[in-house]
Amino acid sequence: MAAEIAYLGGEEIRRLMPPALARQAIADAYRGIARGDLEGPVRTAFGPKGSDSLLMPALSPTSVGLKVLHHRPQNPSRGLPTLVGEVLLWDMATGRLRAVFDAAALTQVRTAALAGHATKLFAPKDVRRVGLLGAGGQAYDQALALVEATGARELRIWNRTPGRAQDLARRLGPALPGVEVSLARTPAEAVAGAGAVTLVTAATGPLLRAADLPAEVHLNAMGAYRPDMAELAPDVIASASAVFVDDVAGARQEAGDLLQAAAQGRFDMASLVDMGAANGERRGRTVFKSVGAAIFDLAVGEALLRLAAGL
């Protein structure tokens, strides 16, 4: 008799794993990485520029994972998400397929959880206001994670297209009771007075410069996933007391914000700190740059299967 294959779509993923549980899954994943239990090579990207397809394998002691993700910018006009694909999980011992996850939803939840984990470690204490730049497919989960990690009571949103920011604010209202959600006219306005900021855009040029930022703030740069893209100007990177990444090898190839700062002599790529080595004691401006790593999809996928089984 064939083993049953689980399929978890976006609704089920979010029901099983709200922001606090997702953040805990990421913290557990980092402990697994430290033990040497999780590994994965740098992802492979192919296809025309702007419509990339990505292959991302990963291994744990009990599972083999493969994420197949397609970035299709024109999909919203077709009524589809910009990111589509699947994450597949096989049993390590038998090689049998155990589960298929909606890759867009899993990516959104785990990417937000990475930002939430970094924010919990590095944001100043008693944060009242947070800022979010971007209102695309990942923004909803990022907003929830940012507020959950800080306990902020005010969220300011900026997006290049104001209508999308308005739509996001309406969606967030019922999900964030007691939090004032407002729109900003500029990126600088969105981050004024903020203790933590998440950027999740496809920007090809910097949205924030050092002069726009408070002296003490934590920044999650979650978009700009190619060397020719950037959300943060080189002077922001240069002003940071520490720069953390989710994947050092991947960041050295793909993190445009950091590579562009290094090209100008404003940042030394050798000073990158893996988030697994973070102790949460930095002050001033801190930056977490995410390029994405399938080991986190695998870890969150395994946690989701345990939750689905009631374990």
N, C-alpha and C positions, 0 to 999 in steps of 0.2 A: 504494500500500500504506500503510495507516494506521500511524503510529508507535506503538510499544508503550508502554503506560502502566504504570509501575511502581506496585505497591502495597506499602507497608511497614507491617506491624503492629507491635505492641508488642515481641514477641520479637525480631524482626529489628532494630528500632531499637536495642534495648539491646545486642544482640550486636555490631552495627557500631560503636556509640558508647558505650563505657564512660565513667565520670566524667571521667577525665583528658582524653580526646579531646573530650568535650562542653564542658568548660571551655575548651579551646583554641579550639573553634568560636565560643564567645562572645567570647573575646579578639579573634579575627579579625573578628567582626562589629563590635565597637567601632572597630576600625581602618577598616572599611568605612564606618561612620557618619561618622567624622572626615573621610573623603575625599568624603562626600556621595553614596556609592554606594547607601545604603539609606534608604528613607523609607516612612512609613506614617502615616495619620491616626489620631486617637483612635478607639478601637473604638466600635461602636454596640451598645447593649444594649436588649433589648426583652423583653416577656413579663411574667408575674406576678412579684411580689417573692418572692425565694427560689427561683424556677425560671427564672432568666434564660437567654436565648439571646443569643449574642454573635457579631457579624460583625467580622472584623479583616483588612483588606486591607494589603498591603505590596508594595513594588517594589524590585528590584535591577536592575543593568544587563542581566542575562540572564533574569530571571524575574519573573512576576507571581504573587503568593501571595494566598490567601484562606483564613482560618481560620474555620470555623463550629463553635462550641462551645456545648453545652447543659449547664447545671448543673441536675441533677435529684436533690435530696437523698434522695428515696425509692428511688432505684435500687438501693442495696445490698440492700434487702429483696426486690428482684426478681432478685437475682443479677447485677446490672449495675453498672458503675462509676458514681460520682456525676457525673463529667464524661464526656460522649460527644460525638463529632463527627468531623470530618475537616479536614485541611489539604490544600488543592489547590495545585499548582504548574504554571503554564503557561509555555511558552517565550515570552520577550519578543518575539523576532523574528517568529515565525510565529503566535503565539496558540494553539498546540496544547497540549493537556493533557499534561504529562510525568509527573506522579506524584500519587498520593493517599496520605496518611499517616494513621494512626490519631491523631486529635488529642489524645486523652487521654494516650497514651504520649509523643507528641512534646512536649506541654505539660509533663508530669512531668519528662522528661529535660532540656529546655531551662531550665525554672524552677529545677531543682536546679543546673544548670550556672551560671546567673546568681548564685545564692547561693554556689556554690563559687568563682566568679571574685572576688566581693566579699570572701569570707573569705580567699582567698589574698592579696589586697591589704592587708587591714586587721587580721586577727587577730594577736594578739601572737605573738612567736616562741616556739617550744618549747611549744606547747599540748599538754597531756596529756589534758585532759578537755573534752568538748563536750556540749552539751545540745540536745535536740530536743523541742519542744512540738507535739503533734499526731501522730496515728497513722492518718490517713486515706489516701486514694489516692496523694497525693504524698509521703508520709512516707518510704517505702522509698528512693526515689531521692535525697531530701534527705539522709537519713542517710549514704548512700554518698558523696555529694558533700562533706559536712561532714568526714567522716573523711579522704577523699582529699586535700582542700585543706590540712588541718592536720597529718596524720600522728598524730592523737590515738590513744591506747590505751584510752580509756574513753569510753563513750557512755551518757548517762542520758536516758531517755525518760519523758515525762509525757503522758497523754491523759485527757480528761474521763471516758472509759469505759475502765477499767483492762483489761478483756478485750482490747480492740483493741491496747493497748500490749503486752500479753503476746504476742499473735499476731505483731505486728511484730518483737518481740525474737527470737522463734523463727525468723522468716524471715531476719533479719539475721545470725544466728549463722554459718551456712555462708559468707555473703558477706563477712564481716569477721573472718577468722581472726586471732587475736592481739589482738582488741579486746574488752574487757570491756563487755558490754551489760547494763545494769541498769535497773530501773524506779524512778521517783520518785513519791512520794505527792502532791506538790504542785508547781506550777510553780517556786516558789522553791527547792525541793530539787533540781529538775532542773538549775538554773543555778548552784548554789553551786559556786564554784571553777572554773567553766568559762571557757575563753578565747574560745570562740565558741559562739553559740546560734542555732538556726534555729527560727522559729515558723511553722507551716503549718497554720492552723486556720481555722474559720469563726466565731471569737469575735465576739460583739457588744459585749463589754466587756473592758477590759484584763486580761491575764493576769499581766503583770509590772509592778512599780513600781520606782522607782529604788533603794529600800532593799533590794530583792531581789538586786541585781546586784553583781558585783565592780567595782572601780574601773576596771579595764582589761579590756574585753571587746568583742567585735564581735557585733552582732545583725543577723540577717537576718529581716525581717518580711515573710513571703511570702504570708500569707493576708489576711483582712480587706480584701476588694476593693471595698467600697462606703463612701461617706462616713459611714454610720451604724454601721460596724463598726470594731473596733480590737483589736489584740493587745497594744500597748504603751501604758502610761499617759502622759499629757502630761508628767509629771515625768521620765520616761525620755527622751523627745524633748528636753526642755529641758536635760538633763544631758549630752547627746551633744556631743562636740567637732566632729562633722560628720555631716550626714545626706545620704546619696546615694540617688538614684532611678534606675530604668532608663528612665523616660520622664517628663520634667518636665511636659509638658502633661497627660499622663494623671494624674500624681500630684496636680496642682492641682485636678482634678475628682473623683478617686476615692479617694485615700489617706486613709482615715478616721483612722488614727493621727495623721497630720500635721495634717489639717484640724481635728480636735478640739483638738489642742494649740494650734494657731493661734487658734482661737476663744476659748481661755482666756488668750490673750496670752502663752503660754509658748514660742511658736515663730513665726518669721517665714518664711512660704512663699517669700519672695524669696531666702532663703539656701540653698535647695535646690541641690545640686550634681549634675549629670548624671554618671553613672558613667564616661562616656567621658572626663571631665576629671580623674578620680581619679589620684593619683600614689602612693598606698600609704604615705604618710608620716605619716598622722594617728595620734595616740595617745589613750589614755583610752578612753572609750566611743564607738564608732562605730555608726551605724545604716545599713543598706541596706534601703530600702523598695521592693518590687516591686509594680507594678500590672499588669504584663504588656504586651507590645508585639509585634505580629505580625512586626516586622522580625527579631526573634530566632527566631521559628518559621521564617521564610523562610531565614535564614542557616543554621540547623541543618539544615533540609530540604535545602538545596543541598549542604551538607557530607556529608549521608547519601547522596545520590545519587552523589557522587564516590567515597565509600568503597565503595558497592555496585558501582560500575563498576571498582573496583581502582585508582583514580587517586590 
